[in-house]
């Protein structure tokens, strides 16, 4: 098995609660020239069941929309 090491720029830098203060900080960082990628974290199964009317708890396995995220992972590069 081949081990693949990603450069530092591909690991997430911080995981923080997602709220209005976080949104403001992200905007400020982007204005300063940083590239900020935001990925949602939180209860996937809960929102999957609501979105699919109880048919599937696996709907958000690969991603979680930011509107449902309780935390976000920030990937920051210059």
mmCIF file of the N, C-alpha and C atoms, coordinates in Angstrom:
data_MODEL
# 
_entry.id   MODEL 
# 
loop_
_atom_site.group_PDB 
_atom_site.id 
_atom_site.type_symbol 
_atom_site.label_atom_id 
_atom_site.label_alt_id 
_atom_site.label_comp_id 
_atom_site.label_asym_id 
_atom_site.label_entity_id 
_atom_site.label_seq_id 
_atom_site.pdbx_PDB_ins_code 
_atom_site.Cartn_x 
_atom_site.Cartn_y 
_atom_site.Cartn_z 
_atom_site.occupancy 
_atom_site.B_iso_or_equiv 
_atom_site.pdbx_formal_charge 
_atom_site.auth_seq_id 
_atom_site.auth_comp_id 
_atom_site.auth_asym_id 
_atom_site.auth_atom_id 
_atom_site.pdbx_PDB_model_num 
ATOM 1   N N  . UNK A 1 1  ? 0.841   -1.176 0.000  1.00 0.00 ? 1  UNK A N  1 
ATOM 2   C CA . UNK A 1 1  ? 0.000   0.000  0.000  1.00 0.00 ? 1  UNK A CA 1 
ATOM 3   C C  . UNK A 1 1  ? 0.887   1.240  0.000  1.00 0.00 ? 1  UNK A C  1 
ATOM 4   N N  . UNK A 1 2  ? 0.601   2.159  -0.879 1.00 0.00 ? 2  UNK A N  1 
ATOM 5   C CA . UNK A 1 2  ? 1.377   3.387  -0.994 1.00 0.00 ? 2  UNK A CA 1 
ATOM 6   C C  . UNK A 1 2  ? 0.823   4.455  -0.047 1.00 0.00 ? 2  UNK A C  1 
ATOM 7   N N  . UNK A 1 3  ? 1.678   5.067  0.727  1.00 0.00 ? 3  UNK A N  1 
ATOM 8   C CA . UNK A 1 3  ? 1.279   6.136  1.632  1.00 0.00 ? 3  UNK A CA 1 
ATOM 9   C C  . UNK A 1 3  ? 1.372   7.473  0.903  1.00 0.00 ? 3  UNK A C  1 
ATOM 10  N N  . UNK A 1 4  ? 0.306   8.235  0.939  1.00 0.00 ? 4  UNK A N  1 
ATOM 11  C CA . UNK A 1 4  ? 0.274   9.540  0.287  1.00 0.00 ? 4  UNK A CA 1 
ATOM 12  C C  . UNK A 1 4  ? 0.270   10.612 1.369  1.00 0.00 ? 4  UNK A C  1 
ATOM 13  N N  . UNK A 1 5  ? 1.251   11.489 1.324  1.00 0.00 ? 5  UNK A N  1 
ATOM 14  C CA . UNK A 1 5  ? 1.317   12.599 2.263  1.00 0.00 ? 5  UNK A CA 1 
ATOM 15  C C  . UNK A 1 5  ? 0.885   13.866 1.551  1.00 0.00 ? 5  UNK A C  1 
ATOM 16  N N  . UNK A 1 6  ? -0.086  14.533 2.090  1.00 0.00 ? 6  UNK A N  1 
ATOM 17  C CA . UNK A 1 6  ? -0.557  15.786 1.510  1.00 0.00 ? 6  UNK A CA 1 
ATOM 18  C C  . UNK A 1 6  ? 0.277   16.941 2.041  1.00 0.00 ? 6  UNK A C  1 
ATOM 19  N N  . UNK A 1 7  ? 0.499   17.946 1.216  1.00 0.00 ? 7  UNK A N  1 
ATOM 20  C CA . UNK A 1 7  ? 1.183   19.153 1.716  1.00 0.00 ? 7  UNK A CA 1 
ATOM 21  C C  . UNK A 1 7  ? 0.378   19.789 2.837  1.00 0.00 ? 7  UNK A C  1 
ATOM 22  N N  . UNK A 1 8  ? 1.024   20.610 3.631  1.00 0.00 ? 8  UNK A N  1 
ATOM 23  C CA . UNK A 1 8  ? 0.354   21.249 4.768  1.00 0.00 ? 8  UNK A CA 1 
ATOM 24  C C  . UNK A 1 8  ? -0.880  22.035 4.361  1.00 0.00 ? 8  UNK A C  1 
ATOM 25  N N  . UNK A 1 9  ? -0.906  22.578 3.173  1.00 0.00 ? 9  UNK A N  1 
ATOM 26  C CA . UNK A 1 9  ? -2.025  23.423 2.768  1.00 0.00 ? 9  UNK A CA 1 
ATOM 27  C C  . UNK A 1 9  ? -3.332  22.656 2.594  1.00 0.00 ? 9  UNK A C  1 
ATOM 28  N N  . UNK A 1 10 ? -3.292  21.313 2.613  1.00 0.00 ? 10 UNK A N  1 
ATOM 29  C CA . UNK A 1 10 ? -4.510  20.543 2.431  1.00 0.00 ? 10 UNK A CA 1 
ATOM 30  C C  . UNK A 1 10 ? -5.117  20.042 3.735  1.00 0.00 ? 10 UNK A C  1 
ATOM 31  N N  . UNK A 1 11 ? -4.443  20.200 4.838  1.00 0.00 ? 11 UNK A N  1 
ATOM 32  C CA . UNK A 1 11 ? -5.026  19.811 6.117  1.00 0.00 ? 11 UNK A CA 1 
ATOM 33  C C  . UNK A 1 11 ? -5.831  20.976 6.664  1.00 0.00 ? 11 UNK A C  1 
ATOM 34  N N  . UNK A 1 12 ? -6.898  20.666 7.387  1.00 0.00 ? 12 UNK A N  1 
ATOM 35  C CA . UNK A 1 12 ? -7.645  21.797 7.916  1.00 0.00 ? 12 UNK A CA 1 
ATOM 36  C C  . UNK A 1 12 ? -6.878  22.416 9.072  1.00 0.00 ? 12 UNK A C  1 
ATOM 37  N N  . UNK A 1 13 ? -6.985  23.722 9.151  1.00 0.00 ? 13 UNK A N  1 
ATOM 38  C CA . UNK A 1 13 ? -6.207  24.474 10.123 1.00 0.00 ? 13 UNK A CA 1 
ATOM 39  C C  . UNK A 1 13 ? -6.907  24.613 11.461 1.00 0.00 ? 13 UNK A C  1 
ATOM 40  N N  . UNK A 1 14 ? -8.221  24.713 11.424 1.00 0.00 ? 14 UNK A N  1 
ATOM 41  C CA . UNK A 1 14 ? -8.940  24.914 12.681 1.00 0.00 ? 14 UNK A CA 1 
ATOM 42  C C  . UNK A 1 14 ? -10.377 24.414 12.524 1.00 0.00 ? 14 UNK A C  1 
ATOM 43  N N  . UNK A 1 15 ? -10.912 23.895 13.623 1.00 0.00 ? 15 UNK A N  1 
ATOM 44  C CA . UNK A 1 15 ? -12.325 23.503 13.672 1.00 0.00 ? 15 UNK A CA 1 
ATOM 45  C C  . UNK A 1 15 ? -12.965 24.331 14.782 1.00 0.00 ? 15 UNK A C  1 
ATOM 46  N N  . UNK A 1 16 ? -13.947 25.142 14.402 1.00 0.00 ? 16 UNK A N  1 
ATOM 47  C CA . UNK A 1 16 ? -14.546 26.077 15.354 1.00 0.00 ? 16 UNK A CA 1 
ATOM 48  C C  . UNK A 1 16 ? -16.062 26.068 15.222 1.00 0.00 ? 16 UNK A C  1 
ATOM 49  N N  . UNK A 1 17 ? -16.775 26.513 16.260 1.00 0.00 ? 17 UNK A N  1 
ATOM 50  C CA . UNK A 1 17 ? -18.236 26.626 16.163 1.00 0.00 ? 17 UNK A CA 1 
ATOM 51  C C  . UNK A 1 17 ? -18.621 27.594 15.046 1.00 0.00 ? 17 UNK A C  1 
ATOM 52  N N  . UNK A 1 18 ? -19.706 27.288 14.368 1.00 0.00 ? 18 UNK A N  1 
ATOM 53  C CA . UNK A 1 18 ? -20.159 28.105 13.241 1.00 0.00 ? 18 UNK A CA 1 
ATOM 54  C C  . UNK A 1 18 ? -21.249 29.051 13.713 1.00 0.00 ? 18 UNK A C  1 
ATOM 55  N N  . UNK A 1 19 ? -20.930 30.336 13.742 1.00 0.00 ? 19 UNK A N  1 
ATOM 56  C CA . UNK A 1 19 ? -21.890 31.355 14.169 1.00 0.00 ? 19 UNK A CA 1 
ATOM 57  C C  . UNK A 1 19 ? -21.591 32.657 13.426 1.00 0.00 ? 19 UNK A C  1 
ATOM 58  N N  . UNK A 1 20 ? -22.263 33.722 13.786 1.00 0.00 ? 20 UNK A N  1 
ATOM 59  C CA . UNK A 1 20 ? -22.074 35.010 13.098 1.00 0.00 ? 20 UNK A CA 1 
ATOM 60  C C  . UNK A 1 20 ? -20.648 35.546 13.238 1.00 0.00 ? 20 UNK A C  1 
ATOM 61  N N  . UNK A 1 21 ? -20.053 35.357 14.392 1.00 0.00 ? 21 UNK A N  1 
ATOM 62  C CA . UNK A 1 21 ? -18.686 35.815 14.614 1.00 0.00 ? 21 UNK A CA 1 
ATOM 63  C C  . UNK A 1 21 ? -17.710 35.083 13.675 1.00 0.00 ? 21 UNK A C  1 
ATOM 64  N N  . UNK A 1 22 ? -17.918 33.800 13.498 1.00 0.00 ? 22 UNK A N  1 
ATOM 65  C CA . UNK A 1 22 ? -17.083 33.018 12.589 1.00 0.00 ? 22 UNK A CA 1 
ATOM 66  C C  . UNK A 1 22 ? -17.227 33.518 11.161 1.00 0.00 ? 22 UNK A C  1 
ATOM 67  N N  . UNK A 1 23 ? -18.449 33.802 10.740 1.00 0.00 ? 23 UNK A N  1 
ATOM 68  C CA . UNK A 1 23 ? -18.686 34.312 9.380  1.00 0.00 ? 23 UNK A CA 1 
ATOM 69  C C  . UNK A 1 23 ? -17.948 35.636 9.156  1.00 0.00 ? 23 UNK A C  1 
ATOM 70  N N  . UNK A 1 24 ? -17.964 36.514 10.152 1.00 0.00 ? 24 UNK A N  1 
ATOM 71  C CA . UNK A 1 24 ? -17.270 37.797 10.042 1.00 0.00 ? 24 UNK A CA 1 
ATOM 72  C C  . UNK A 1 24 ? -15.756 37.607 9.922  1.00 0.00 ? 24 UNK A C  1 
ATOM 73  N N  . UNK A 1 25 ? -15.203 36.685 10.710 1.00 0.00 ? 25 UNK A N  1 
ATOM 74  C CA . UNK A 1 25 ? -13.762 36.430 10.638 1.00 0.00 ? 25 UNK A CA 1 
ATOM 75  C C  . UNK A 1 25 ? -13.369 35.872 9.276  1.00 0.00 ? 25 UNK A C  1 
ATOM 76  N N  . UNK A 1 26 ? -14.202 35.009 8.729  1.00 0.00 ? 26 UNK A N  1 
ATOM 77  C CA . UNK A 1 26 ? -13.917 34.446 7.403  1.00 0.00 ? 26 UNK A CA 1 
ATOM 78  C C  . UNK A 1 26 ? -13.907 35.555 6.354  1.00 0.00 ? 26 UNK A C  1 
ATOM 79  N N  . UNK A 1 27 ? -14.873 36.455 6.421  1.00 0.00 ? 27 UNK A N  1 
ATOM 80  C CA . UNK A 1 27 ? -14.920 37.571 5.474  1.00 0.00 ? 27 UNK A CA 1 
ATOM 81  C C  . UNK A 1 27 ? -13.674 38.444 5.588  1.00 0.00 ? 27 UNK A C  1 
ATOM 82  N N  . UNK A 1 28 ? -13.239 38.731 6.820  1.00 0.00 ? 28 UNK A N  1 
ATOM 83  C CA . UNK A 1 28 ? -12.052 39.562 7.031  1.00 0.00 ? 28 UNK A CA 1 
ATOM 84  C C  . UNK A 1 28 ? -10.806 38.891 6.478  1.00 0.00 ? 28 UNK A C  1 
ATOM 85  N N  . UNK A 1 29 ? -10.683 37.581 6.689  1.00 0.00 ? 29 UNK A N  1 
ATOM 86  C CA . UNK A 1 29 ? -9.517  36.859 6.179  1.00 0.00 ? 29 UNK A CA 1 
ATOM 87  C C  . UNK A 1 29 ? -9.485  36.871 4.659  1.00 0.00 ? 29 UNK A C  1 
ATOM 88  N N  . UNK A 1 30 ? -10.635 36.719 4.036  1.00 0.00 ? 30 UNK A N  1 
ATOM 89  C CA . UNK A 1 30 ? -10.695 36.741 2.574  1.00 0.00 ? 30 UNK A CA 1 
ATOM 90  C C  . UNK A 1 30 ? -10.334 38.112 2.028  1.00 0.00 ? 30 UNK A C  1 
ATOM 91  N N  . UNK A 1 31 ? -10.744 39.182 2.727  1.00 0.00 ? 31 UNK A N  1 
ATOM 92  C CA . UNK A 1 31 ? -10.387 40.540 2.293  1.00 0.00 ? 31 UNK A CA 1 
ATOM 93  C C  . UNK A 1 31 ? -8.885  40.786 2.400  1.00 0.00 ? 31 UNK A C  1 
ATOM 94  N N  . UNK A 1 32 ? -8.221  40.107 3.335  1.00 0.00 ? 32 UNK A N  1 
ATOM 95  C CA . UNK A 1 32 ? -6.777  40.259 3.506  1.00 0.00 ? 32 UNK A CA 1 
ATOM 96  C C  . UNK A 1 32 ? -5.985  39.415 2.510  1.00 0.00 ? 32 UNK A C  1 
ATOM 97  N N  . UNK A 1 33 ? -6.681  38.663 1.656  1.00 0.00 ? 33 UNK A N  1 
ATOM 98  C CA . UNK A 1 33 ? -5.997  37.910 0.616  1.00 0.00 ? 33 UNK A CA 1 
ATOM 99  C C  . UNK A 1 33 ? -5.830  36.429 0.878  1.00 0.00 ? 33 UNK A C  1 
ATOM 100 N N  . UNK A 1 34 ? -6.374  35.931 1.969  1.00 0.00 ? 34 UNK A N  1 
ATOM 101 C CA . UNK A 1 34 ? -6.284  34.506 2.256  1.00 0.00 ? 34 UNK A CA 1 
ATOM 102 C C  . UNK A 1 34 ? -7.381  33.751 1.512  1.00 0.00 ? 34 UNK A C  1 
ATOM 103 N N  . UNK A 1 35 ? -7.053  32.536 1.087  1.00 0.00 ? 35 UNK A N  1 
ATOM 104 C CA . UNK A 1 35 ? -8.065  31.658 0.508  1.00 0.00 ? 35 UNK A CA 1 
ATOM 105 C C  . UNK A 1 35 ? -8.582  30.801 1.657  1.00 0.00 ? 35 UNK A C  1 
ATOM 106 N N  . UNK A 1 36 ? -9.865  30.905 1.931  1.00 0.00 ? 36 UNK A N  1 
ATOM 107 C CA . UNK A 1 36 ? -10.463 30.169 3.044  1.00 0.00 ? 36 UNK A CA 1 
ATOM 108 C C  . UNK A 1 36 ? -11.535 29.246 2.488  1.00 0.00 ? 36 UNK A C  1 
ATOM 109 N N  . UNK A 1 37 ? -11.316 27.959 2.658  1.00 0.00 ? 37 UNK A N  1 
ATOM 110 C CA . UNK A 1 37 ? -12.330 26.975 2.282  1.00 0.00 ? 37 UNK A CA 1 
ATOM 111 C C  . UNK A 1 37 ? -13.028 26.515 3.557  1.00 0.00 ? 37 UNK A C  1 
ATOM 112 N N  . UNK A 1 38 ? -14.331 26.446 3.522  1.00 0.00 ? 38 UNK A N  1 
ATOM 113 C CA . UNK A 1 38 ? -15.127 26.139 4.705  1.00 0.00 ? 38 UNK A CA 1 
ATOM 114 C C  . UNK A 1 38 ? -15.884 24.841 4.461  1.00 0.00 ? 38 UNK A C  1 
ATOM 115 N N  . UNK A 1 39 ? -15.766 23.907 5.395  1.00 0.00 ? 39 UNK A N  1 
ATOM 116 C CA . UNK A 1 39 ? -16.478 22.639 5.311  1.00 0.00 ? 39 UNK A CA 1 
ATOM 117 C C  . UNK A 1 39 ? -17.275 22.442 6.588  1.00 0.00 ? 39 UNK A C  1 
ATOM 118 N N  . UNK A 1 40 ? -18.544 22.107 6.456  1.00 0.00 ? 40 UNK A N  1 
ATOM 119 C CA . UNK A 1 40 ? -19.420 21.949 7.605  1.00 0.00 ? 40 UNK A CA 1 
ATOM 120 C C  . UNK A 1 40 ? -19.230 20.642 8.350  1.00 0.00 ? 40 UNK A C  1 
ATOM 121 N N  . UNK A 1 41 ? -19.418 20.683 9.660  1.00 0.00 ? 41 UNK A N  1 
ATOM 122 C CA . UNK A 1 41 ? -19.380 19.515 10.532 1.00 0.00 ? 41 UNK A CA 1 
ATOM 123 C C  . UNK A 1 41 ? -20.584 19.582 11.462 1.00 0.00 ? 41 UNK A C  1 
ATOM 124 N N  . UNK A 1 42 ? -21.045 18.420 11.864 1.00 0.00 ? 42 UNK A N  1 
ATOM 125 C CA . UNK A 1 42 ? -22.165 18.396 12.799 1.00 0.00 ? 42 UNK A CA 1 
ATOM 126 C C  . UNK A 1 42 ? -22.955 17.109 12.679 1.00 0.00 ? 42 UNK A C  1 
ATOM 127 N N  . UNK A 1 43 ? -24.203 17.149 13.089 1.00 0.00 ? 43 UNK A N  1 
ATOM 128 C CA . UNK A 1 43 ? -25.063 15.977 13.093 1.00 0.00 ? 43 UNK A CA 1 
ATOM 129 C C  . UNK A 1 43 ? -25.604 15.705 11.694 1.00 0.00 ? 43 UNK A C  1 
ATOM 130 N N  . UNK A 1 44 ? -24.990 14.759 11.014 1.00 0.00 ? 44 UNK A N  1 
ATOM 131 C CA . UNK A 1 44 ? -25.400 14.449 9.641  1.00 0.00 ? 44 UNK A CA 1 
ATOM 132 C C  . UNK A 1 44 ? -26.703 13.651 9.593  1.00 0.00 ? 44 UNK A C  1 
ATOM 133 N N  . UNK A 1 45 ? -26.816 12.647 10.441 1.00 0.00 ? 45 UNK A N  1 
ATOM 134 C CA . UNK A 1 45 ? -27.983 11.770 10.397 1.00 0.00 ? 45 UNK A CA 1 
ATOM 135 C C  . UNK A 1 45 ? -29.272 12.523 10.729 1.00 0.00 ? 45 UNK A C  1 
ATOM 136 N N  . UNK A 1 46 ? -29.214 13.387 11.710 1.00 0.00 ? 46 UNK A N  1 
ATOM 137 C CA . UNK A 1 46 ? -30.401 14.152 12.116 1.00 0.00 ? 46 UNK A CA 1 
ATOM 138 C C  . UNK A 1 46 ? -30.968 14.937 10.940 1.00 0.00 ? 46 UNK A C  1 
ATOM 139 N N  . UNK A 1 47 ? -30.112 15.684 10.239 1.00 0.00 ? 47 UNK A N  1 
ATOM 140 C CA . UNK A 1 47 ? -30.577 16.510 9.127  1.00 0.00 ? 47 UNK A CA 1 
ATOM 141 C C  . UNK A 1 47 ? -30.914 15.671 7.904  1.00 0.00 ? 47 UNK A C  1 
ATOM 142 N N  . UNK A 1 48 ? -30.231 14.544 7.724  1.00 0.00 ? 48 UNK A N  1 
ATOM 143 C CA . UNK A 1 48 ? -30.546 13.653 6.609  1.00 0.00 ? 48 UNK A CA 1 
ATOM 144 C C  . UNK A 1 48 ? -31.963 13.109 6.748  1.00 0.00 ? 48 UNK A C  1 
ATOM 145 N N  . UNK A 1 49 ? -32.316 12.694 7.947  1.00 0.00 ? 49 UNK A N  1 
ATOM 146 C CA . UNK A 1 49 ? -33.660 12.154 8.170  1.00 0.00 ? 49 UNK A CA 1 
ATOM 147 C C  . UNK A 1 49 ? -34.734 13.211 7.948  1.00 0.00 ? 49 UNK A C  1 
ATOM 148 N N  . UNK A 1 50 ? -34.460 14.439 8.363  1.00 0.00 ? 50 UNK A N  1 
ATOM 149 C CA . UNK A 1 50 ? -35.433 15.521 8.163  1.00 0.00 ? 50 UNK A CA 1 
ATOM 150 C C  . UNK A 1 50 ? -35.591 15.830 6.671  1.00 0.00 ? 50 UNK A C  1 
ATOM 151 N N  . UNK A 1 51 ? -34.476 15.924 5.939  1.00 0.00 ? 51 UNK A N  1 
ATOM 152 C CA . UNK A 1 51 ? -34.524 16.257 4.515  1.00 0.00 ? 51 UNK A CA 1 
ATOM 153 C C  . UNK A 1 51 ? -35.211 15.182 3.678  1.00 0.00 ? 51 UNK A C  1 
ATOM 154 N N  . UNK A 1 52 ? -35.041 13.917 4.056  1.00 0.00 ? 52 UNK A N  1 
ATOM 155 C CA . UNK A 1 52 ? -35.589 12.813 3.258  1.00 0.00 ? 52 UNK A CA 1 
ATOM 156 C C  . UNK A 1 52 ? -36.890 12.263 3.842  1.00 0.00 ? 52 UNK A C  1 
ATOM 157 N N  . UNK A 1 53 ? -37.493 12.969 4.774  1.00 0.00 ? 53 UNK A N  1 
ATOM 158 C CA . UNK A 1 53 ? -38.730 12.527 5.440  1.00 0.00 ? 53 UNK A CA 1 
ATOM 159 C C  . UNK A 1 53 ? -38.590 11.146 6.061  1.00 0.00 ? 53 UNK A C  1 
ATOM 160 N N  . UNK A 1 54 ? -37.426 10.890 6.669  1.00 0.00 ? 54 UNK A N  1 
ATOM 161 C CA . UNK A 1 54 ? -37.195 9.636  7.383  1.00 0.00 ? 54 UNK A CA 1 
ATOM 162 C C  . UNK A 1 54 ? -36.765 8.471  6.519  1.00 0.00 ? 54 UNK A C  1 
ATOM 163 N N  . UNK A 1 55 ? -36.557 8.679  5.237  1.00 0.00 ? 55 UNK A N  1 
ATOM 164 C CA . UNK A 1 55 ? -36.201 7.564  4.350  1.00 0.00 ? 55 UNK A CA 1 
ATOM 165 C C  . UNK A 1 55 ? -34.740 7.158  4.463  1.00 0.00 ? 55 UNK A C  1 
ATOM 166 N N  . UNK A 1 56 ? -33.833 8.101  4.731  1.00 0.00 ? 56 UNK A N  1 
ATOM 167 C CA . UNK A 1 56 ? -32.408 7.772  4.743  1.00 0.00 ? 56 UNK A CA 1 
ATOM 168 C C  . UNK A 1 56 ? -31.657 8.656  5.731  1.00 0.00 ? 56 UNK A C  1 
ATOM 169 N N  . UNK A 1 57 ? -30.773 8.015  6.481  1.00 0.00 ? 57 UNK A N  1 
ATOM 170 C CA . UNK A 1 57 ? -29.912 8.787  7.384  1.00 0.00 ? 57 UNK A CA 1 
ATOM 171 C C  . UNK A 1 57 ? -28.534 8.995  6.765  1.00 0.00 ? 57 UNK A C  1 
ATOM 172 N N  . UNK A 1 58 ? -28.344 8.564  5.518  1.00 0.00 ? 58 UNK A N  1 
ATOM 173 C CA . UNK A 1 58 ? -27.043 8.633  4.863  1.00 0.00 ? 58 UNK A CA 1 
ATOM 174 C C  . UNK A 1 58 ? -26.969 9.733  3.814  1.00 0.00 ? 58 UNK A C  1 
ATOM 175 N N  . UNK A 1 59 ? -27.937 10.607 3.749  1.00 0.00 ? 59 UNK A N  1 
ATOM 176 C CA . UNK A 1 59 ? -28.036 11.626 2.701  1.00 0.00 ? 59 UNK A CA 1 
ATOM 177 C C  . UNK A 1 59 ? -26.861 12.600 2.709  1.00 0.00 ? 59 UNK A C  1 
ATOM 178 N N  . UNK A 1 60 ? -26.365 12.961 3.885  1.00 0.00 ? 60 UNK A N  1 
ATOM 179 C CA . UNK A 1 60 ? -25.266 13.918 3.994  1.00 0.00 ? 60 UNK A CA 1 
ATOM 180 C C  . UNK A 1 60 ? -23.972 13.248 4.440  1.00 0.00 ? 60 UNK A C  1 
ATOM 181 N N  . UNK A 1 61 ? -23.698 12.036 3.968  1.00 0.00 ? 61 UNK A N  1 
ATOM 182 C CA . UNK A 1 61 ? -22.465 11.352 4.358  1.00 0.00 ? 61 UNK A CA 1 
ATOM 183 C C  . UNK A 1 61 ? -21.222 12.028 3.800  1.00 0.00 ? 61 UNK A C  1 
ATOM 184 N N  . UNK A 1 62 ? -21.288 12.562 2.601  1.00 0.00 ? 62 UNK A N  1 
ATOM 185 C CA . UNK A 1 62 ? -20.088 13.135 1.995  1.00 0.00 ? 62 UNK A CA 1 
ATOM 186 C C  . UNK A 1 62 ? -19.917 14.621 2.302  1.00 0.00 ? 62 UNK A C  1 
ATOM 187 N N  . UNK A 1 63 ? -20.983 15.295 2.679  1.00 0.00 ? 63 UNK A N  1 
ATOM 188 C CA . UNK A 1 63 ? -20.883 16.717 2.990  1.00 0.00 ? 63 UNK A CA 1 
ATOM 189 C C  . UNK A 1 63 ? -22.064 17.123 3.873  1.00 0.00 ? 63 UNK A C  1 
ATOM 190 N N  . UNK A 1 64 ? -21.923 18.214 4.555  1.00 0.00 ? 64 UNK A N  1 
ATOM 191 C CA . UNK A 1 64 ? -23.007 18.777 5.359  1.00 0.00 ? 64 UNK A CA 1 
ATOM 192 C C  . UNK A 1 64 ? -23.132 20.246 4.985  1.00 0.00 ? 64 UNK A C  1 
ATOM 193 N N  . UNK A 1 65 ? -24.291 20.664 4.478  1.00 0.00 ? 65 UNK A N  1 
ATOM 194 C CA . UNK A 1 65 ? -24.450 22.080 4.112  1.00 0.00 ? 65 UNK A CA 1 
ATOM 195 C C  . UNK A 1 65 ? -24.199 22.986 5.315  1.00 0.00 ? 65 UNK A C  1 
ATOM 196 N N  . UNK A 1 66 ? -23.678 24.160 5.035  1.00 0.00 ? 66 UNK A N  1 
ATOM 197 C CA . UNK A 1 66 ? -23.357 25.088 6.120  1.00 0.00 ? 66 UNK A CA 1 
ATOM 198 C C  . UNK A 1 66 ? -24.593 25.517 6.901  1.00 0.00 ? 66 UNK A C  1 
ATOM 199 N N  . UNK A 1 67 ? -25.761 25.493 6.268  1.00 0.00 ? 67 UNK A N  1 
ATOM 200 C CA . UNK A 1 67 ? -26.969 25.898 7.000  1.00 0.00 ? 67 UNK A CA 1 
ATOM 201 C C  . UNK A 1 67 ? -27.290 24.925 8.144  1.00 0.00 ? 67 UNK A C  1 
ATOM 202 N N  . UNK A 1 68 ? -26.766 23.706 8.093  1.00 0.00 ? 68 UNK A N  1 
ATOM 203 C CA . UNK A 1 68 ? -26.990 22.727 9.161  1.00 0.00 ? 68 UNK A CA 1 
ATOM 204 C C  . UNK A 1 68 ? -25.766 22.521 10.049 1.00 0.00 ? 68 UNK A C  1 
ATOM 205 N N  . UNK A 1 69 ? -24.663 23.145 9.722  1.00 0.00 ? 69 UNK A N  1 
ATOM 206 C CA . UNK A 1 69 ? -23.403 22.898 10.435 1.00 0.00 ? 69 UNK A CA 1 
ATOM 207 C C  . UNK A 1 69 ? -23.399 23.534 11.820 1.00 0.00 ? 69 UNK A C  1 
ATOM 208 N N  . UNK A 1 70 ? -22.917 22.771 12.788 1.00 0.00 ? 70 UNK A N  1 
ATOM 209 C CA . UNK A 1 70 ? -22.719 23.330 14.131 1.00 0.00 ? 70 UNK A CA 1 
ATOM 210 C C  . UNK A 1 70 ? -21.268 23.786 14.291 1.00 0.00 ? 70 UNK A C  1 
ATOM 211 N N  . UNK A 1 71 ? -20.363 23.160 13.562 1.00 0.00 ? 71 UNK A N  1 
ATOM 212 C CA . UNK A 1 71 ? -18.944 23.528 13.539 1.00 0.00 ? 71 UNK A CA 1 
ATOM 213 C C  . UNK A 1 71 ? -18.491 23.576 12.085 1.00 0.00 ? 71 UNK A C  1 
ATOM 214 N N  . UNK A 1 72 ? -17.405 24.267 11.846 1.00 0.00 ? 72 UNK A N  1 
ATOM 215 C CA . UNK A 1 72 ? -16.805 24.292 10.512 1.00 0.00 ? 72 UNK A CA 1 
ATOM 216 C C  . UNK A 1 72 ? -15.316 24.006 10.619 1.00 0.00 ? 72 UNK A C  1 
ATOM 217 N N  . UNK A 1 73 ? -14.808 23.369 9.575  1.00 0.00 ? 73 UNK A N  1 
ATOM 218 C CA . UNK A 1 73 ? -13.367 23.174 9.431  1.00 0.00 ? 73 UNK A CA 1 
ATOM 219 C C  . UNK A 1 73 ? -12.894 24.198 8.411  1.00 0.00 ? 73 UNK A C  1 
ATOM 220 N N  . UNK A 1 74 ? -11.867 24.945 8.761  1.00 0.00 ? 74 UNK A N  1 
ATOM 221 C CA . UNK A 1 74 ? -11.338 25.960 7.867  1.00 0.00 ? 74 UNK A CA 1 
ATOM 222 C C  . UNK A 1 74 ? -10.008 25.502 7.292  1.00 0.00 ? 74 UNK A C  1 
ATOM 223 N N  . UNK A 1 75 ? -9.911  25.562 5.982  1.00 0.00 ? 75 UNK A N  1 
ATOM 224 C CA . UNK A 1 75 ? -8.672  25.293 5.267  1.00 0.00 ? 75 UNK A CA 1 
ATOM 225 C C  . UNK A 1 75 ? -8.182  26.650 4.766  1.00 0.00 ? 75 UNK A C  1 
ATOM 226 N N  . UNK A 1 76 ? -7.054  27.113 5.287  1.00 0.00 ? 76 UNK A N  1 
ATOM 227 C CA . UNK A 1 76 ? -6.577  28.455 5.017  1.00 0.00 ? 76 UNK A CA 1 
ATOM 228 C C  . UNK A 1 76 ? -5.245  28.390 4.272  1.00 0.00 ? 76 UNK A C  1 
ATOM 229 N N  . UNK A 1 77 ? -5.202  29.066 3.117  1.00 0.00 ? 77 UNK A N  1 
ATOM 230 C CA . UNK A 1 77 ? -3.957  29.176 2.354  1.00 0.00 ? 77 UNK A CA 1 
ATOM 231 C C  . UNK A 1 77 ? -3.790  30.627 1.929  1.00 0.00 ? 77 UNK A C  1 
ATOM 232 N N  . UNK A 1 78 ? -2.571  30.999 1.607  1.00 0.00 ? 78 UNK A N  1 
ATOM 233 C CA . UNK A 1 78 ? -2.292  32.380 1.186  1.00 0.00 ? 78 UNK A CA 1 
ATOM 234 C C  . UNK A 1 78 ? -2.346  32.478 -0.305 1.00 0.00 ? 78 UNK A C  1 
# 
